[in-house]
Amino acid sequence: MKKIGISLLVVLLSSMNFVIAQDQATNDNGSKWQFRLRGIVVTPDESADIEAIGGDASISTTVVPELDISYFFDENWSVELILATTKHDVEAVGTSAGDIDLGHVWLLPPTLTGQYHFTGGDLVPYLGAGFNLTLFYGVDEGPVADDVDYDTSIGYALQGGFDYMLNDKWFLNVDVKKLFLSTDATIDATTALGATVGADVDINPWIIGFGVGVKL
């Protein structure tokens, strides 16, 4: 899985290098680059299949900043690289051992989407789809487990939103994304339960963002 993750990261970087090397492309004000800074609400739509002890997963909602970089091939078609990192509290709930606090984990999910923009006015809706690579780091296993390990995730992304142009350069943005991501978690609970427990966890977050953007 780690080798696949590294390969996908290379694809992400290669994609950005590819668009940089393209001939001059323009959007509606002559710019090919667009940057957005959003505040996002990340709400997991979680579920889990936990071995041996059963139960489900509970993953907290978080609010963080997000930076997005877009390159326009023409006024309608673009690619966007979405950058943010989030911290989530994790709990196994309804297990045969009761509710188990599994501490917290940081997620880094760089996401690349292709977008189509419906131009023709100050309000510019868009739709997008792509893929993401989610890395898990900064794990705190909580007071019960001895260790928790999360596998790197590769998944898909869907996106919709709109820009509202304030002038030729600056605009406001509303954006909604759905990430389809899951991970295999390994919970070493030898001290508390005398066992190591595996879990297949679907996180599948909704990401709702509001922000401002600029065309350069």
C-alpha positions as CSV (number, residue, x, y, z in Angstrom):
1,M,0.0,0.0,0.0
2,K,2.8,2.4,0.8
3,K,4.4,1.8,-2.6
4,I,1.0,2.5,-4.3
5,G,0.7,5.6,-2.2
6,I,4.1,6.9,-3.3
7,S,3.3,6.1,-6.9
8,L,0.0,8.1,-6.7
9,L,1.9,11.0,-5.2
10,V,4.3,10.9,-8.1
11,V,1.2,11.0,-10.5
12,L,-0.1,14.0,-8.6
13,L,3.2,15.9,-8.9
14,S,3.6,14.8,-12.5
15,S,0.1,16.1,-13.4
16,M,1.0,19.5,-12.0
17,N,4.2,19.6,-13.9
18,F,2.3,18.6,-17.0
19,V,-0.1,21.6,-16.8
20,I,2.7,24.0,-16.1
21,A,4.5,22.8,-19.3
22,Q,1.4,23.4,-21.4
23,D,1.0,26.3,-23.9
24,Q,-0.5,29.5,-22.5
25,A,-4.1,28.8,-21.6
26,T,-6.6,31.4,-20.4
27,N,-9.8,31.7,-18.4
28,D,-12.3,34.5,-18.8
29,N,-9.9,37.3,-17.6
30,G,-6.8,36.1,-19.3
31,S,-5.5,34.2,-16.3
32,K,-4.5,30.5,-16.3
33,W,-3.8,30.2,-12.5
34,Q,-6.4,30.6,-9.8
35,F,-6.0,30.3,-6.0
36,R,-8.7,29.9,-3.3
37,L,-8.4,30.0,0.4
38,R,-11.4,28.4,2.1
39,G,-12.5,27.6,5.6
40,I,-13.8,24.0,5.5
41,V,-16.0,21.9,7.7
42,V,-15.0,18.2,7.4
43,T,-17.8,15.9,8.5
44,P,-17.0,12.1,8.3
45,D,-19.7,9.8,7.2
46,E,-18.1,6.9,9.0
47,S,-18.7,3.2,9.5
48,A,-16.5,0.3,10.5
49,D,-16.3,-3.4,10.5
50,I,-14.3,-4.3,13.7
51,E,-13.0,-7.8,14.2
52,A,-13.7,-9.9,17.3
53,I,-15.3,-7.1,19.5
54,G,-17.8,-5.7,16.9
55,G,-19.1,-2.2,17.2
56,D,-18.7,0.8,15.0
57,A,-16.5,3.9,14.6
58,S,-17.2,7.5,15.6
59,I,-14.9,10.2,14.1
60,S,-15.2,13.8,15.0
61,T,-16.1,16.8,12.7
62,T,-13.3,19.4,12.4
63,V,-13.0,22.9,10.9
64,V,-9.7,23.9,9.2
65,P,-8.3,26.1,6.4
66,E,-7.9,24.8,2.9
67,L,-5.7,26.0,0.0
68,D,-6.6,25.2,-3.6
69,I,-4.5,25.8,-6.7
70,S,-6.2,25.6,-10.1
71,Y,-4.8,25.6,-13.6
72,F,-7.1,26.5,-16.6
73,F,-6.7,24.9,-20.0
74,D,-9.3,27.3,-21.3
75,E,-12.2,29.2,-19.7
76,N,-14.2,26.1,-19.0
77,W,-11.8,23.2,-18.2
78,S,-9.3,23.2,-15.3
79,V,-7.6,21.0,-12.8
80,E,-7.4,21.7,-9.1
81,L,-5.0,20.5,-6.4
82,I,-6.7,20.7,-3.0
83,L,-4.4,20.9,0.1
84,A,-5.5,20.7,3.7
85,T,-4.8,18.7,6.9
86,T,-7.3,17.7,9.6
87,K,-7.2,16.3,13.1
88,H,-10.0,13.9,14.2
89,D,-10.9,12.3,17.5
90,V,-11.6,8.6,17.0
91,E,-13.7,6.2,19.1
92,A,-14.9,2.6,18.8
93,V,-18.5,2.6,20.0
94,G,-20.9,-0.2,20.8
95,T,-18.2,-2.9,21.0
96,S,-18.4,-5.9,23.3
97,A,-15.9,-4.1,25.5
98,G,-17.9,-0.9,25.6
99,D,-16.9,2.4,24.0
100,I,-13.2,2.7,23.5
101,D,-11.4,6.1,23.2
102,L,-8.8,5.7,20.4
103,G,-7.3,9.1,20.8
104,H,-6.8,11.2,17.6
105,V,-5.1,11.1,14.2
106,W,-4.1,13.7,11.6
107,L,-5.2,13.2,8.0
108,L,-3.3,14.7,5.0
109,P,-5.5,14.1,1.9
110,P,-4.0,15.8,-1.2
111,T,-6.8,15.7,-3.8
112,L,-6.6,16.4,-7.6
113,T,-9.9,17.0,-9.5
114,G,-10.7,17.9,-13.0
115,Q,-13.4,20.6,-13.3
116,Y,-15.8,22.1,-15.8
117,H,-16.9,25.7,-15.2
118,F,-20.2,27.0,-16.5
119,T,-19.2,30.5,-17.6
120,G,-21.3,33.4,-18.9
121,G,-21.9,35.7,-15.9
122,D,-20.7,36.8,-12.5
123,L,-22.0,33.5,-11.0
124,V,-19.8,30.6,-12.3
125,P,-20.9,27.1,-11.1
126,Y,-18.6,24.2,-11.6
127,L,-18.5,20.4,-11.2
128,G,-15.5,18.2,-10.6
129,A,-14.2,14.7,-10.1
130,G,-10.9,13.2,-9.3
131,F,-8.9,11.1,-6.8
132,N,-7.2,11.6,-3.4
133,L,-4.3,10.1,-1.5
134,T,-4.8,10.2,2.2
135,L,-1.9,9.9,4.6
136,F,-2.4,9.3,8.4
137,Y,0.1,10.8,10.8
138,G,0.5,12.2,14.3
139,V,-1.4,9.3,15.8
140,D,-2.3,9.4,19.5
141,E,-3.7,6.0,20.5
142,G,-5.6,7.3,23.5
143,P,-5.8,5.8,27.1
144,V,-6.7,2.2,26.2
145,A,-4.8,1.0,23.2
146,D,-1.0,0.4,23.2
147,D,-0.8,1.5,19.5
148,V,-3.0,2.3,16.5
149,D,-1.8,2.1,12.9
150,Y,-3.8,3.4,9.9
151,D,-3.0,2.3,6.3
152,T,-2.5,4.9,3.6
153,S,-5.8,5.4,1.6
154,I,-6.4,5.9,-2.1
155,G,-9.9,7.0,-3.1
156,Y,-12.1,9.1,-5.3
157,A,-13.6,12.6,-5.0
158,L,-16.7,14.4,-6.3
159,Q,-17.0,18.2,-6.2
160,G,-19.5,20.9,-6.9
161,G,-19.6,24.6,-6.2
162,F,-19.6,28.1,-7.6
163,D,-17.5,31.2,-7.7
164,Y,-19.1,34.7,-7.5
165,M,-17.0,37.3,-9.3
166,L,-16.5,40.5,-7.4
167,N,-14.4,42.0,-10.2
168,D,-12.1,40.6,-13.0
169,K,-9.6,39.3,-10.4
170,W,-11.3,38.6,-7.0
171,F,-14.2,36.3,-6.2
172,L,-16.1,34.5,-3.5
173,N,-16.4,30.7,-3.4
174,V,-18.7,28.0,-2.0
175,D,-17.6,24.4,-2.5
176,V,-18.9,21.0,-1.5
177,K,-16.8,17.8,-1.8
178,K,-17.4,14.2,-1.1
179,L,-14.3,12.0,-0.6
180,F,-14.6,8.2,-0.8
181,L,-11.8,7.0,1.5
182,S,-11.3,4.0,3.8
183,T,-8.4,2.6,5.8
184,D,-7.4,-0.6,7.5
185,A,-6.7,0.1,11.1
186,T,-4.8,-2.1,13.4
187,I,-5.4,-1.6,17.1
188,D,-2.9,-3.1,19.5
189,A,-4.9,-3.5,22.7
190,T,-2.8,-6.2,24.3
191,T,-2.6,-4.5,27.7
192,A,-6.3,-3.8,28.0
193,L,-7.9,-6.6,26.0
194,G,-5.1,-9.1,25.5
195,A,-5.5,-8.9,21.8
196,T,-4.7,-7.0,18.6
197,V,-7.9,-6.0,16.7
198,G,-8.2,-5.1,13.0
199,A,-10.9,-2.8,11.6
200,D,-12.0,-1.8,8.1
201,V,-13.0,1.8,8.5
202,D,-14.9,3.9,6.0
203,I,-14.4,7.6,6.6
204,N,-16.1,9.1,3.5
205,P,-16.2,12.7,4.6
206,W,-18.4,15.6,3.4
207,I,-16.3,18.8,3.0
208,I,-18.2,22.1,2.9
209,G,-16.1,25.2,2.2
210,F,-16.5,28.9,2.0
211,G,-13.8,31.3,0.9
212,V,-12.2,33.8,-1.3
213,G,-10.2,33.4,-4.5
214,V,-7.9,35.3,-6.9
215,K,-7.0,34.9,-10.5
216,L,-3.4,35.5,-11.5
